[in-house]
Amino acid sequence: MLSEFGKILIFIVGAILFLLISLGIAALLRPQKPNPEKLSTYECGETSIGSAWLNFPIRYYVVALIFLIFDVEIVFLFPWSVVFGKKEYFEATQGCWTWMALGEMFVFIVILALGLAYVWVKGYLDWQKPNPTQPQINNPLPNQIYEEFNEKQFTRK
């Protein structure tokens, strides 16, 4: 008879085997016909310009953090609105608890709005497309060799 941990171990081993078998069958059945179009870098429908090795602007992270803050705000607002929107809670506390909760949520939203206003005024939400620069490398080979190689490998549209 298996213990509970043994059942979990069998489940994990079965999941790994299922994954490996599925990937193996897919590798055997799929067509493998690489071409320059498939090997090119995909950038959301835009044609690739320059090298992929460039620094991303910090604005990506700032926008992601702002999104995360407002996403968490919605997570806090939804249960608050469900619980404090019930009539029986309002009547049970003669409205005192509900008005205090409404005031707290108002303060919460005002603090987040002030944060958004600060970020907006500082210009962190202004978007600028980065201007990639090609690194200059001292190489004894002429650039024409690289350009010919790239034209053979990757044709640009």
N, C-alpha and C positions, 0 to 999 in steps of 0.2 A: 504494500500500500504506500502511495506517495504522500509526502507531507505537502503542506500548502506551498512551501518554497519550491519543492520539486515540480509542482504544477506550473508555477510561474516560470521556472527554468525551461520546462518543455515548451511553454508558449513562446518564450523569447527565442529559443533555438528554432522552433517552427517558423516564426516570423522571419528570421534571418535566412533560413533555407528558402522560404517562399520568395523573398526578395532576390536572392542570388539566382534562383532558377528562372525567375521572370526576366531579370536582366540578361542572363545567358541566352535564353530563347530569343529575346529582342535583338541581341547582338548577332545571332546567327541569321535571322530573317530579314533584317533591315538592309536596304541597299546602301552601298558605300561608294558613292560617286562624288568626291569633292570637286569643286570648281571654284574659280576666283570669286564668284558671287557668294557662295556659301562660306568661303574662308574670310570674307571681308568683315570688318567690324560693324556691328549694327548699333546705331545711335538713335533710336526712336524715329526712324524714317529720314533722318538727316544724313547727308553725305559726310563721311569722315574727313576732317581737315587736320593735317598735322599729325604729330605723334600722340599716342595715348598716354605717354608718360609726362603728365603735366600736373601741376598742383591745382586742386579744386578750390574754389573760393570758399571762405569760411561761411559765406551767406547760406550755402546749402544746409549747414548744420544749424544755423540760427533759425531758418524757416522750419526745419524739422523740430527743433525744440519748441518753437511757438505753437506749431500744430499739436505737439504732444501736450502742452499745457492746456490748450483749449479742448483737446480730446478728453483729458482728465476732468476738466470742468463739466463737460456733459455727463461724464460718469457720476459726478457728484450731484448734478442737478436732477437727473432722472429719478433716482429713488426719493430725493427730497420732495419733488413735485407729486409723486405717487402717494407718499405717506401723509404729507401735510395738506393734500388736497381733499382728504376725506372729511366729510361733514361731522361724523361722530367724534373725531379727535378735536375738532373745533369746539363742539358743544361740550365735551367732557372737561375741557380746560377753560371754559368761558372765553375762548379766543385769545387768552394771554400767551399760551405756548406757541400758537400758530403765528401770532404777530412777532414774537421774539425770533422764531425760526425764519420768518420772512425778512426781518432786519438783518440777521446773520448772513442770509444768502445774498441780500442786497450789498452788504459790505464785501462779501467774497467776490461778487461780480464787479464791483467798483474797483477793487484792488487789481483784478485781472485787466480791466479796461484801462486803468492807469499804466499798467505794464505794457499793454499794446500801444497806447499813445506814446509812451517813452521810446519804444522800439521804432515806431513810425517816424517820430520827430528826429531821432538820431540818424535815420536813413538806412537802417538795417534791412528794410523791406524793399529798397530800391534794387532792381535787378540789372546787372550788367553782364553782358556776354563776355567771357574771358577771351583775351587775345593771345592765342598760343604762340610761343616763339620757338623756333628750331634751335637746338643747342649747336654751338660751333665746336667741332671736334677737329683737332689737328691730326689728319690722317694722310699717309703718303699716297694712298690711292685716289684717283680723281673721282669727282662726284658722278661723272657720266657712267661709270661702271655700276654704281648703285641705282641710278635712274633706269638703266637698261634692265637690270635684274628686277626691279619693281614693276616695270612695264610688262615683263614676261609673266610675273607671278600674279599681279593684281592690275586689272584694267579698270580705270576710272570712268564713270559715266559723266 
